[in-house]
Amino acid sequence: MKQPKKSQDPQQPLEEVQQPADVEAGAQDSQPSQEPEEGQTEFEQVEEDLVNSLQEQIGELSKARDEYLNLAQRVQADFDNFRKRNASVRTDALEEGNRKAVTALLPVLDNMERTLQAMAAMEESYRAGAEMVLRQMVEVLRGLGLEEIPAEGQAFDPQMHEAVMQGPADAEHPAGTVLAVMRKGYTVKGRVVRASMVQVAQ
């Protein structure tokens, strides 16, 4: 009579299955490996991103700098133009004031000259005093830019001369020239403030 086979004890460990060497090697190869250059590549990417970001910021700052520089240059140019205009206006106003002052004094100058002519027969001391006053006045007016307009013997110039009489021409005064000056004319810094009253040859 056959005896039944004893069942394997559940507590007894199973025999380890021997795996082929090539299967085990393949399993090891399938494990993810850490490449030595992987960390360096990430660092380079971070570095490149940082450089790009800095370059963008530098570009924005450079653009803002150029805009502010252009604005400053425009403001400086406007200020220079304003200063030049003000200087020109101030100079024009000063010269206009000088011309008005000189023009107002011209009748006084005329009267001084007439007074000297009338004092020809008077004592020399009186005449010398009047001449001194006249010279001082002329010096002051010349300091303001006063110049007498040349007239007698000159060609008639309607910009400088005012014809009030006519006379016959002669060898010294051909037609179209000034025969005599009835009243002196003057300019102040090149601008006519009073034309000469003249007699013109015809």
Summary of the structure (lengths in Angstrom):
residues: 202
radius of gyration: 55.6
end to end distance: 181.4
largest distance: 193.8
contacts: 439
relative contact order: 0.08
helix: 55%
strand: 15%
